[in-house]
Every structure is written in C-alpha cells, then in structure tokens.
C-alpha cells in the first residue's frame, strides 16, 4: 500500500516490470497493476495515461536495464573477454527476465528518438567493445550490428525451444558460436598498434 504522495511514475513502472514476470506482458492490465500497488484504478491514471503508455514505458525500461546489465558485465575487461562477457550478460537477462525481454523486442512502440535514447547504453557498450580491435567507424558498426543479430537470433531460437538435438547442448552451441564470432573479429582486425585496455 502506498500513502498519498508516495507513489510516482518511476515506482509504477518498476512494479509493473516485476509483475509482468508473474502475469505475463500480454496479460498485464492497468486494473491488475493498480491492485498490486494497492490503489484504485482511477488513481493509477495520475501516473500512467493508458495501457499503451505502460507498455511503451516497459519497453524503455527493458532497454535501459539490458544496457546496464551488458555495461556492468564488461567492467574491467577488454577484447575477446569483454565481448564474451557482454554476450553472456545479454542472454542471461533474456532468460532471467523473459517478459521484460519480450518488452525489449517490442521497440516499435517507441519513436526512433526514444529508441536511440533508451538504447544508448547498449549501443555505447558495443562501440567500446570494438575499440581495441582498431576497426574504422563503419566497420565497427557492421560488427556491432552482427553481434546484436546473433544474440537476438540465438535467444529467440536457442532459448525458444527450436533446437531439439541431444548431440550438443544449447549452452555449448552458444559458447562455441560466440568464440568463433570473436575469433573472426580478432583475426580480421585492422593493425592499429594499440594495446587493448580495460573497459569502463
């Protein structure tokens, strides 16, 4: 229960982000959220304009949290180790918070400007990951996009139950493919003479 004046929009979004992992993103309603908060549905409109407002806010929240998880995973690391750590953090977020990750991939709910704003931390982290390899700006962008495509696709298929073979675990495939991708990035790097330094 919240006393008058104690509740704010940030707290509402935070509680909604917790609740969707129990009830499901698609099943979330304003009345259910209001009940969880211990307030009347009418009072919720002081902070949330509509269900679409809530869903877009959850998408923004998920982008920020995923960015933080990936950024934190690479602190003190550089080069191959940093890329692998970021990849594991991305996949862990998707597995531990599947409904919030579902909100993340529904980024069409946001405007282009909002996607750039809330996705900035993840984008910046990927840019920093490329620095030790000496690629130019355009090459680094291609590779960063490739990493994101791989992670998105593997989470969707690998953790979505598409891979049924018992010859190798999904976890083993993820590690193998990430290391192969990293080896490609390393082996085709531009010789810059820079010594990789720890990130962040």
N, C-alpha and C positions, 0 to 999 in steps of 0.2 A: 504494500500500500504506500502511496505517495501523498504527502500532505500538499496543500495548495501552494504553488510556487516552487516546489521542489523538482518537479518534472520539467524536462526540456527536450528539445528535438533530438539532441545527441543521445540522451538516455533512451528515448523511444526507439531510435534506430538500433542502438546497441542491444536492447532487449529483443527486438524483432530478429536480429541476426542470430541470437541464441535460440529463439523459439522456432525458427524455420527448420532447425536441425531435428526438431522433435515432430513437428506437424507437417513439414514439407513446404517448399517455397510456393508451389501452386495452390496449396490448401490454406495458405495464410490469408486471414481476413482481418479487417480492422476491428471487428467486434471481438474476435478471438484475442487479438493483441491487447485490446482495452481490458478484457477480463484478466489477462496475465498481469497487466500492470495494476490491476485493482482500481480502475477508474471507469467512469461511464463512457460509452462510445462517443457521446457528444463532446466530451472533454478532450478526446483524442484529436479532434479537428483543430484544436488550438495549436497543434504541433505538426500534424500531417494533413495535407489537403485532400488526398484521395488514395485509393489503393494503388493507382499508378504512380503516385508520388512516393509511396512507400517502396514499391518495387524498384524504381529508379534509384532511390536512396540506398537500398540494399546492394544494388549493383555498384554504386560508387564506393560503398563501404567495403565490399569484397575486393575491389581493385586496390584500394588503399592497404588492406590487410595482407593481401597476397604480395604486394610490393614490399611491405615491411618484412614479411617472412623471408623473401628472397634476399633482400638487402642485409638482413641480420645474419643470414647463413654464410655470407661471403666475407664478413668482417675478419680481418687478419689473414685472409687467404689471397692467392693470386694465381693467374694462369690456369692450368688444367684443373687443379684442385678447386679453384673458385667456381668454375663452370659446373663441375660435377656437384658441388655443394648446393649451388643455386637450383640445379635440376631436381635434386632430391627434395629440397625445400618446397619447390613448386608442386611436385607430385604428392608430398606429404600433406600439404594444405588441401589439395583436392580430395584426398582420401579421408582426412580427419574432419573436414567441413564440406561434405558433398553438396549440401543445399546452398551454402554460401558460394561455392564454386559454380554452381548452376546459375546463380545470380550474376557471377562474374562474366560468364559467356553470353549472357543476355545484354551485352553492352549496347545493342541497338536502341535500348530505352533511353540512352543518353545522347546528347548532342555531340558533334565532333569536338567542340571546345571542352565539354565535360569529360569526354574520354581521354583527351590529352592531359587535362588537369589531374584527374584521379589515377591515371595510369602512368604518371610521370616517374614515380619512384621505381617501378619495374623497368621502364624504358631506360632510365639513367643507370640502373644497376647493370643492365645488359651492355650499355655503352662502356661502362667502366671495365667490364669483363673483357672487352675486346682490346683495350688499350695496350696490354703487354705484348700483343702479337704484331703490332705495327701496321695493321691494315689502314688503308685510307678510309675516309668517312663513308663513301658509298659502299665499299667492300664490307666494312664493319656492319653497316645497316643490313646488307643482304644476309650476312651470317646471323645477326641477332634475330632477324625475321625467321630464318631457318630453324633456329633453336626453339623459338616460340611455336612454330608449326609442329615440330617434332613433339614437344611436350604436350601440346593440345591434343594432337592425334593419338599419342600413346595413352594419355589419361582417358580419352574417350573410348578407345578400343581395348587397350590392355586392361584397364581397371573397370571397363564396362562389360566384361564377360565375353568378349569376342574371341579371345584366344583359348581354345579348348585342349590343345595338345599337352600331353603329360611328359613329353620328351625334354622340356625345359620349362622352368617356372617363369612366370611373367616378370618377377623381380630380376631374374638372371638376364632375361632379354633386355630389360630396361638398362641395366648396368652395361651389358655388352654393347648395345647400340649407342649409348651415351659416350662410352670410351672410344668407339670407332668415330663418332662425330667429332669428338675433341681431338683425336689424332689427326683427322683431316684438317681441322682448323689450325693445328700446330704445324703440320708438315707443309702446309701451303702458305704459311705466314710470310709477310714481307720482311726481309732482313733489315732491321732498323738499328741494330746495335744497342737497343735499350735493354736493360736488365729488368725483368718483371719485378714489380714492387707490391707489397701487401695492399689490399684494397680497403678503403674507408677507415 
